[in-house]
Amino acid sequence: MRHTELWARLERALGAGYYEVWADQFVMAELGGRTAREALDAGVPPKEVWAAVWSTLGLPASEK
């Protein structure tokens, strides 16, 4: 998964006006107590970040 696909999925899941704020502020234990953006900046692969987001948001299996 590329970074652009991760951001597109986040936008679809959370909405255009909110997804970036959420990615900057919501801390997830699955990412070592980091936000999605912090994890990406630290080199965590987008696929791993998306798995944590998917789990946290309780998205349907079709979004996995």
PDB file of N, CA, C and O in Angstrom:
ATOM      1  N   MET A   1       0.846  -1.176   0.000  1.00  0.00           N
ATOM      2  CA  MET A   1       0.000   0.000   0.000  1.00  0.00           C
ATOM      3  C   MET A   1       0.892   1.240   0.000  1.00  0.00           C
ATOM      4  O   MET A   1       1.897   1.304   0.709  1.00  0.00           O
ATOM      5  N   ARG A   2       0.511   2.197  -0.790  1.00  0.00           N
ATOM      6  CA  ARG A   2       1.236   3.471  -0.850  1.00  0.00           C
ATOM      7  C   ARG A   2       0.610   4.472   0.117  1.00  0.00           C
ATOM      8  O   ARG A   2      -0.530   4.315   0.553  1.00  0.00           O
ATOM      9  N   HIS A   3       1.377   5.491   0.435  1.00  0.00           N
ATOM     10  CA  HIS A   3       0.874   6.543   1.316  1.00  0.00           C
ATOM     11  C   HIS A   3      -0.395   7.178   0.746  1.00  0.00           C
ATOM     12  O   HIS A   3      -1.331   7.472   1.490  1.00  0.00           O
ATOM     13  N   THR A   4      -0.427   7.388  -0.568  1.00  0.00           N
ATOM     14  CA  THR A   4      -1.600   8.027  -1.176  1.00  0.00           C
ATOM     15  C   THR A   4      -2.854   7.181  -0.992  1.00  0.00           C
ATOM     16  O   THR A   4      -3.940   7.723  -0.785  1.00  0.00           O
ATOM     17  N   GLU A   5      -2.719   5.867  -1.066  1.00  0.00           N
ATOM     18  CA  GLU A   5      -3.878   4.997  -0.860  1.00  0.00           C
ATOM     19  C   GLU A   5      -4.340   5.046   0.593  1.00  0.00           C
ATOM     20  O   GLU A   5      -5.542   5.059   0.862  1.00  0.00           O
ATOM     21  N   LEU A   6      -3.405   5.072   1.520  1.00  0.00           N
ATOM     22  CA  LEU A   6      -3.767   5.189   2.933  1.00  0.00           C
ATOM     23  C   LEU A   6      -4.561   6.463   3.172  1.00  0.00           C
ATOM     24  O   LEU A   6      -5.608   6.435   3.818  1.00  0.00           O
ATOM     25  N   TRP A   7      -4.067   7.580   2.651  1.00  0.00           N
ATOM     26  CA  TRP A   7      -4.772   8.856   2.864  1.00  0.00           C
ATOM     27  C   TRP A   7      -6.150   8.856   2.201  1.00  0.00           C
ATOM     28  O   TRP A   7      -7.099   9.413   2.752  1.00  0.00           O
ATOM     29  N   ALA A   8      -6.265   8.242   1.036  1.00  0.00           N
ATOM     30  CA  ALA A   8      -7.568   8.159   0.369  1.00  0.00           C
ATOM     31  C   ALA A   8      -8.540   7.319   1.191  1.00  0.00           C
ATOM     32  O   ALA A   8      -9.714   7.668   1.310  1.00  0.00           O
ATOM     33  N   ARG A   9      -8.062   6.221   1.755  1.00  0.00           N
ATOM     34  CA  ARG A   9      -8.918   5.374   2.590  1.00  0.00           C
ATOM     35  C   ARG A   9      -9.346   6.104   3.860  1.00  0.00           C
ATOM     36  O   ARG A   9     -10.499   6.015   4.282  1.00  0.00           O
ATOM     37  N   LEU A  10      -8.415   6.817   4.455  1.00  0.00           N
ATOM     38  CA  LEU A  10      -8.758   7.599   5.648  1.00  0.00           C
ATOM     39  C   LEU A  10      -9.821   8.642   5.327  1.00  0.00           C
ATOM     40  O   LEU A  10     -10.759   8.842   6.097  1.00  0.00           O
ATOM     41  N   GLU A  11      -9.667   9.299   4.193  1.00  0.00           N
ATOM     42  CA  GLU A  11     -10.649  10.309   3.797  1.00  0.00           C
ATOM     43  C   GLU A  11     -12.025   9.684   3.589  1.00  0.00           C
ATOM     44  O   GLU A  11     -13.033  10.251   4.012  1.00  0.00           O
ATOM     45  N   ARG A  12     -12.074   8.524   2.944  1.00  0.00           N
ATOM     46  CA  ARG A  12     -13.353   7.833   2.738  1.00  0.00           C
ATOM     47  C   ARG A  12     -13.980   7.431   4.067  1.00  0.00           C
ATOM     48  O   ARG A  12     -15.192   7.551   4.247  1.00  0.00           O
ATOM     49  N   ALA A  13     -13.166   6.960   4.988  1.00  0.00           N
ATOM     50  CA  ALA A  13     -13.675   6.467   6.265  1.00  0.00           C
ATOM     51  C   ALA A  13     -14.135   7.582   7.202  1.00  0.00           C
ATOM     52  O   ALA A  13     -15.106   7.419   7.941  1.00  0.00           O
ATOM     53  N   LEU A  14     -13.431   8.717   7.167  1.00  0.00           N
ATOM     54  CA  LEU A  14     -13.684   9.763   8.155  1.00  0.00           C
ATOM     55  C   LEU A  14     -14.244  11.064   7.589  1.00  0.00           C
ATOM     56  O   LEU A  14     -14.758  11.896   8.338  1.00  0.00           O
ATOM     57  N   GLY A  15     -14.150  11.242   6.294  1.00  0.00           N
ATOM     58  CA  GLY A  15     -14.653  12.468   5.681  1.00  0.00           C
ATOM     59  C   GLY A  15     -13.541  13.464   5.411  1.00  0.00           C
ATOM     60  O   GLY A  15     -12.533  13.514   6.116  1.00  0.00           O
ATOM     61  N   ALA A  16     -13.755  14.247   4.381  1.00  0.00           N
ATOM     62  CA  ALA A  16     -12.733  15.183   3.900  1.00  0.00           C
ATOM     63  C   ALA A  16     -12.361  16.232   4.943  1.00  0.00           C
ATOM     64  O   ALA A  16     -11.210  16.663   4.994  1.00  0.00           O
ATOM     65  N   GLY A  17     -13.291  16.640   5.752  1.00  0.00           N
ATOM     66  CA  GLY A  17     -13.010  17.700   6.709  1.00  0.00           C
ATOM     67  C   GLY A  17     -12.392  17.221   8.005  1.00  0.00           C
ATOM     68  O   GLY A  17     -12.022  18.041   8.846  1.00  0.00           O
ATOM     69  N   TYR A  18     -12.269  15.915   8.192  1.00  0.00           N
ATOM     70  CA  TYR A  18     -11.860  15.407   9.496  1.00  0.00           C
ATOM     71  C   TYR A  18     -10.666  14.458   9.477  1.00  0.00           C
ATOM     72  O   TYR A  18      -9.952  14.352  10.475  1.00  0.00           O
ATOM     73  N   TYR A  19     -10.437  13.775   8.375  1.00  0.00           N
ATOM     74  CA  TYR A  19      -9.456  12.694   8.389  1.00  0.00           C
ATOM     75  C   TYR A  19      -8.040  13.139   8.748  1.00  0.00           C
ATOM     76  O   TYR A  19      -7.328  12.409   9.438  1.00  0.00           O
ATOM     77  N   GLU A  20      -7.621  14.311   8.300  1.00  0.00           N
ATOM     78  CA  GLU A  20      -6.262  14.762   8.612  1.00  0.00           C
ATOM     79  C   GLU A  20      -6.126  15.146  10.084  1.00  0.00           C
ATOM     80  O   GLU A  20      -5.096  14.887  10.706  1.00  0.00           O
ATOM     81  N   VAL A  21      -7.161  15.760  10.634  1.00  0.00           N
ATOM     82  CA  VAL A  21      -7.154  16.107  12.058  1.00  0.00           C
ATOM     83  C   VAL A  21      -7.065  14.835  12.891  1.00  0.00           C
ATOM     84  O   VAL A  21      -6.284  14.756  13.839  1.00  0.00           O
ATOM     85  N   TRP A  22      -7.870  13.842  12.529  1.00  0.00           N
ATOM     86  CA  TRP A  22      -7.862  12.569  13.245  1.00  0.00           C
ATOM     87  C   TRP A  22      -6.482  11.922  13.158  1.00  0.00           C
ATOM     88  O   TRP A  22      -5.956  11.453  14.167  1.00  0.00           O
ATOM     89  N   ALA A  23      -5.899  11.893  11.979  1.00  0.00           N
ATOM     90  CA  ALA A  23      -4.582  11.273  11.782  1.00  0.00           C
ATOM     91  C   ALA A  23      -3.493  11.979  12.582  1.00  0.00           C
ATOM     92  O   ALA A  23      -2.493  11.363  12.951  1.00  0.00           O
ATOM     93  N   ASP A  24      -3.680  13.254  12.849  1.00  0.00           N
ATOM     94  CA  ASP A  24      -2.699  14.032  13.598  1.00  0.00           C
ATOM     95  C   ASP A  24      -2.904  13.958  15.109  1.00  0.00           C
ATOM     96  O   ASP A  24      -1.977  14.232  15.871  1.00  0.00           O
ATOM     97  N   GLN A  25      -4.124  13.586  15.556  1.00  0.00           N
ATOM     98  CA  GLN A  25      -4.423  13.704  16.983  1.00  0.00           C
ATOM     99  C   GLN A  25      -4.793  12.405  17.686  1.00  0.00           C
ATOM    100  O   GLN A  25      -4.627  12.309  18.902  1.00  0.00           O
ATOM    101  N   PHE A  26      -5.287  11.404  16.966  1.00  0.00           N
ATOM    102  CA  PHE A  26      -5.760  10.192  17.626  1.00  0.00           C
ATOM    103  C   PHE A  26      -4.604   9.216  17.828  1.00  0.00           C
ATOM    104  O   PHE A  26      -4.007   8.738  16.863  1.00  0.00           O
ATOM    105  N   VAL A  27      -4.297   8.926  19.079  1.00  0.00           N
ATOM    106  CA  VAL A  27      -3.185   8.044  19.438  1.00  0.00           C
ATOM    107  C   VAL A  27      -3.693   6.610  19.509  1.00  0.00           C
ATOM    108  O   VAL A  27      -4.736   6.342  20.105  1.00  0.00           O
ATOM    109  N   MET A  28      -2.951   5.692  18.898  1.00  0.00           N
ATOM    110  CA  MET A  28      -3.340   4.277  18.878  1.00  0.00           C
ATOM    111  C   MET A  28      -2.273   3.412  19.536  1.00  0.00           C
ATOM    112  O   MET A  28      -1.087   3.520  19.223  1.00  0.00           O
ATOM    113  N   ALA A  29      -2.706   2.560  20.444  1.00  0.00           N
ATOM    114  CA  ALA A  29      -1.787   1.634  21.116  1.00  0.00           C
ATOM    115  C   ALA A  29      -1.111   0.713  20.108  1.00  0.00           C
ATOM    116  O   ALA A  29       0.060   0.367  20.264  1.00  0.00           O
ATOM    117  N   GLU A  30      -1.854   0.314  19.067  1.00  0.00           N
ATOM    118  CA  GLU A  30      -1.312  -0.594  18.050  1.00  0.00           C
ATOM    119  C   GLU A  30      -0.110  -0.004  17.315  1.00  0.00           C
ATOM    120  O   GLU A  30       0.673  -0.730  16.701  1.00  0.00           O
ATOM    121  N   LEU A  31       0.025   1.307  17.385  1.00  0.00           N
ATOM    122  CA  LEU A  31       1.131   1.990  16.713  1.00  0.00           C
ATOM    123  C   LEU A  31       2.159   2.491  17.730  1.00  0.00           C
ATOM    124  O   LEU A  31       2.890   3.447  17.473  1.00  0.00           O
ATOM    125  N   GLY A  32       2.199   1.837  18.872  1.00  0.00           N
ATOM    126  CA  GLY A  32       3.179   2.209  19.885  1.00  0.00           C
ATOM    127  C   GLY A  32       2.890   3.535  20.562  1.00  0.00           C
ATOM    128  O   GLY A  32       3.808   4.253  20.958  1.00  0.00           O
ATOM    129  N   GLY A  33       1.598   3.860  20.695  1.00  0.00           N
ATOM    130  CA  GLY A  33       1.229   5.116  21.341  1.00  0.00           C
ATOM    131  C   GLY A  33       1.464   6.329  20.459  1.00  0.00           C
ATOM    132  O   GLY A  33       1.705   7.433  20.948  1.00  0.00           O
ATOM    133  N   ARG A  34       1.390   6.109  19.145  1.00  0.00           N
ATOM    134  CA  ARG A  34       1.587   7.204  18.192  1.00  0.00           C
ATOM    135  C   ARG A  34       0.311   7.426  17.391  1.00  0.00           C
ATOM    136  O   ARG A  34      -0.576   6.574  17.339  1.00  0.00           O
ATOM    137  N   THR A  35       0.249   8.583  16.778  1.00  0.00           N
ATOM    138  CA  THR A  35      -0.822   8.853  15.829  1.00  0.00           C
ATOM    139  C   THR A  35      -0.462   8.219  14.492  1.00  0.00           C
ATOM    140  O   THR A  35       0.666   7.766  14.297  1.00  0.00           O
ATOM    141  N   ALA A  36      -1.411   8.188  13.583  1.00  0.00           N
ATOM    142  CA  ALA A  36      -1.133   7.646  12.249  1.00  0.00           C
ATOM    143  C   ALA A  36      -0.017   8.429  11.574  1.00  0.00           C
ATOM    144  O   ALA A  36       0.880   7.836  10.975  1.00  0.00           O
ATOM    145  N   ARG A  37      -0.061   9.737  11.662  1.00  0.00           N
ATOM    146  CA  ARG A  37       0.969  10.554  11.011  1.00  0.00           C
ATOM    147  C   ARG A  37       2.334  10.348  11.665  1.00  0.00           C
ATOM    148  O   ARG A  37       3.343  10.247  10.968  1.00  0.00           O
ATOM    149  N   GLU A  38       2.373  10.287  12.982  1.00  0.00           N
ATOM    150  CA  GLU A  38       3.642  10.042  13.673  1.00  0.00           C
ATOM    151  C   GLU A  38       4.227   8.689  13.279  1.00  0.00           C
ATOM    152  O   GLU A  38       5.433   8.562  13.070  1.00  0.00           O
ATOM    153  N   ALA A  39       3.365   7.684  13.181  1.00  0.00           N
ATOM    154  CA  ALA A  39       3.832   6.353  12.796  1.00  0.00           C
ATOM    155  C   ALA A  39       4.406   6.376  11.384  1.00  0.00           C
ATOM    156  O   ALA A  39       5.470   5.809  11.133  1.00  0.00           O
ATOM    157  N   LEU A  40       3.711   7.023  10.473  1.00  0.00           N
ATOM    158  CA  LEU A  40       4.218   7.122   9.099  1.00  0.00           C
ATOM    159  C   LEU A  40       5.551   7.863   9.066  1.00  0.00           C
ATOM    160  O   LEU A  40       6.485   7.446   8.381  1.00  0.00           O
ATOM    161  N   ASP A  41       5.631   8.954   9.803  1.00  0.00           N
ATOM    162  CA  ASP A  41       6.873   9.738   9.842  1.00  0.00           C
ATOM    163  C   ASP A  41       8.031   8.939  10.440  1.00  0.00           C
ATOM    164  O   ASP A  41       9.196   9.183  10.127  1.00  0.00           O
ATOM    165  N   ALA A  42       7.687   7.973  11.314  1.00  0.00           N
ATOM    166  CA  ALA A  42       8.717   7.138  11.940  1.00  0.00           C
ATOM    167  C   ALA A  42       9.103   5.945  11.077  1.00  0.00           C
ATOM    168  O   ALA A  42       9.967   5.152  11.449  1.00  0.00           O
ATOM    169  N   GLY A  43       8.449   5.825   9.913  1.00  0.00           N
ATOM    170  CA  GLY A  43       8.810   4.755   8.989  1.00  0.00           C
ATOM    171  C   GLY A  43       7.944   3.514   9.058  1.00  0.00           C
ATOM    172  O   GLY A  43       8.260   2.509   8.421  1.00  0.00           O
ATOM    173  N   VAL A  44       6.852   3.560   9.820  1.00  0.00           N
ATOM    174  CA  VAL A  44       5.939   2.417   9.854  1.00  0.00           C
ATOM    175  C   VAL A  44       5.270   2.316   8.482  1.00  0.00           C
ATOM    176  O   VAL A  44       4.778   3.321   7.968  1.00  0.00           O
ATOM    177  N   PRO A  45       5.241   1.137   7.886  1.00  0.00           N
ATOM    178  CA  PRO A  45       4.642   0.994   6.564  1.00  0.00           C
ATOM    179  C   PRO A  45       3.156   1.377   6.564  1.00  0.00           C
ATOM    180  O   PRO A  45       2.441   1.083   7.522  1.00  0.00           O
ATOM    181  N   PRO A  46       2.693   2.031   5.495  1.00  0.00           N
ATOM    182  CA  PRO A  46       1.286   2.431   5.413  1.00  0.00           C
ATOM    183  C   PRO A  46       0.316   1.265   5.630  1.00  0.00           C
ATOM    184  O   PRO A  46      -0.746   1.452   6.224  1.00  0.00           O
ATOM    185  N   LYS A  47       0.664   0.081   5.163  1.00  0.00           N
ATOM    186  CA  LYS A  47      -0.218  -1.075   5.343  1.00  0.00           C
ATOM    187  C   LYS A  47      -0.419  -1.388   6.822  1.00  0.00           C
ATOM    188  O   LYS A  47      -1.522  -1.739   7.242  1.00  0.00           O
ATOM    189  N   GLU A  48       0.630  -1.263   7.599  1.00  0.00           N
ATOM    190  CA  GLU A  48       0.552  -1.506   9.049  1.00  0.00           C
ATOM    191  C   GLU A  48      -0.260  -0.406   9.735  1.00  0.00           C
ATOM    192  O   GLU A  48      -1.038  -0.679  10.649  1.00  0.00           O
ATOM    193  N   VAL A  49      -0.075   0.830   9.293  1.00  0.00           N
ATOM    194  CA  VAL A  49      -0.848   1.947   9.842  1.00  0.00           C
ATOM    195  C   VAL A  49      -2.323   1.748   9.521  1.00  0.00           C
ATOM    196  O   VAL A  49      -3.181   1.955  10.380  1.00  0.00           O
ATOM    197  N   TRP A  50      -2.624   1.345   8.282  1.00  0.00           N
ATOM    198  CA  TRP A  50      -4.016   1.133   7.911  1.00  0.00           C
ATOM    199  C   TRP A  50      -4.641   0.012   8.738  1.00  0.00           C
ATOM    200  O   TRP A  50      -5.800   0.120   9.136  1.00  0.00           O
ATOM    201  N   ALA A  51      -3.907  -1.049   9.001  1.00  0.00           N
ATOM    202  CA  ALA A  51      -4.435  -2.149   9.815  1.00  0.00           C
ATOM    203  C   ALA A  51      -4.832  -1.645  11.198  1.00  0.00           C
ATOM    204  O   ALA A  51      -5.867  -2.045  11.732  1.00  0.00           O
ATOM    205  N   ALA A  52      -4.022  -0.775  11.775  1.00  0.00           N
ATOM    206  CA  ALA A  52      -4.342  -0.204  13.085  1.00  0.00           C
ATOM    207  C   ALA A  52      -5.562   0.709  12.999  1.00  0.00           C
ATOM    208  O   ALA A  52      -6.433   0.667  13.868  1.00  0.00           O
ATOM    209  N   VAL A  53      -5.627   1.526  11.961  1.00  0.00           N
ATOM    210  CA  VAL A  53      -6.773   2.421  11.762  1.00  0.00           C
ATOM    211  C   VAL A  53      -8.040   1.598  11.566  1.00  0.00           C
ATOM    212  O   VAL A  53      -9.069   1.880  12.178  1.00  0.00           O
ATOM    213  N   TRP A  54      -7.965   0.589  10.720  1.00  0.00           N
ATOM    214  CA  TRP A  54      -9.111  -0.266  10.426  1.00  0.00           C
ATOM    215  C   TRP A  54      -9.656  -0.897  11.707  1.00  0.00           C
ATOM    216  O   TRP A  54     -10.865  -0.909  11.939  1.00  0.00           O
ATOM    217  N   SER A  55      -8.767  -1.410  12.520  1.00  0.00           N
ATOM    218  CA  SER A  55      -9.154  -2.038  13.775  1.00  0.00           C
ATOM    219  C   SER A  55      -9.748  -1.023  14.746  1.00  0.00           C
ATOM    220  O   SER A  55     -10.782  -1.280  15.363  1.00  0.00           O
ATOM    221  N   THR A  56      -9.106   0.110  14.881  1.00  0.00           N
ATOM    222  CA  THR A  56      -9.550   1.154  15.811  1.00  0.00           C
ATOM    223  C   THR A  56     -10.935   1.676  15.457  1.00  0.00           C
ATOM    224  O   THR A  56     -11.776   1.885  16.332  1.00  0.00           O
ATOM    225  N   LEU A  57     -11.162   1.881  14.172  1.00  0.00           N
ATOM    226  CA  LEU A  57     -12.446   2.429  13.731  1.00  0.00           C
ATOM    227  C   LEU A  57     -13.539   1.367  13.609  1.00  0.00           C
ATOM    228  O   LEU A  57     -14.711   1.701  13.435  1.00  0.00           O
ATOM    229  N   GLY A  58     -13.164   0.107  13.699  1.00  0.00           N
ATOM    230  CA  GLY A  58     -14.157  -0.971  13.569  1.00  0.00           C
ATOM    231  C   GLY A  58     -14.788  -0.994  12.182  1.00  0.00           C
ATOM    232  O   GLY A  58     -15.993  -1.200  12.040  1.00  0.00           O
ATOM    233  N   LEU A  59     -13.968  -0.784  11.169  1.00  0.00           N
ATOM    234  CA  LEU A  59     -14.474  -0.751   9.794  1.00  0.00           C
ATOM    235  C   LEU A  59     -14.822  -2.162   9.311  1.00  0.00           C
ATOM    236  O   LEU A  59     -14.290  -3.140   9.838  1.00  0.00           O
ATOM    237  N   PRO A  60     -15.696  -2.277   8.330  1.00  0.00           N
ATOM    238  CA  PRO A  60     -16.079  -3.596   7.831  1.00  0.00           C
ATOM    239  C   PRO A  60     -14.918  -4.309   7.132  1.00  0.00           C
ATOM    240  O   PRO A  60     -13.970  -3.680   6.663  1.00  0.00           O
ATOM    241  N   ALA A  61     -15.019  -5.622   7.079  1.00  0.00           N
ATOM    242  CA  ALA A  61     -13.985  -6.443   6.463  1.00  0.00           C
ATOM    243  C   ALA A  61     -13.708  -6.032   5.021  1.00  0.00           C
ATOM    244  O   ALA A  61     -12.589  -6.196   4.536  1.00  0.00           O
ATOM    245  N   SER A  62     -14.706  -5.506   4.338  1.00  0.00           N
ATOM    246  CA  SER A  62     -14.519  -5.087   2.946  1.00  0.00           C
ATOM    247  C   SER A  62     -13.536  -3.921   2.813  1.00  0.00           C
ATOM    248  O   SER A  62     -13.027  -3.664   1.722  1.00  0.00           O
ATOM    249  N   GLU A  63     -13.271  -3.226   3.899  1.00  0.00           N
ATOM    250  CA  GLU A  63     -12.336  -2.093   3.885  1.00  0.00           C
ATOM    251  C   GLU A  63     -10.921  -2.505   4.267  1.00  0.00           C
ATOM    252  O   GLU A  63     -10.002  -1.687   4.231  1.00  0.00           O
ATOM    253  N   LYS A  64     -10.747  -3.757   4.629  1.00  0.00           N
ATOM    254  CA  LYS A  64      -9.437  -4.222   5.081  1.00  0.00           C
ATOM    255  C   LYS A  64      -8.498  -4.274   3.930  1.00  0.00           C
ATOM    256  O   LYS A  64      -7.335  -4.642   4.098  1.00  0.00           O
TER     257      LYS A  64
END
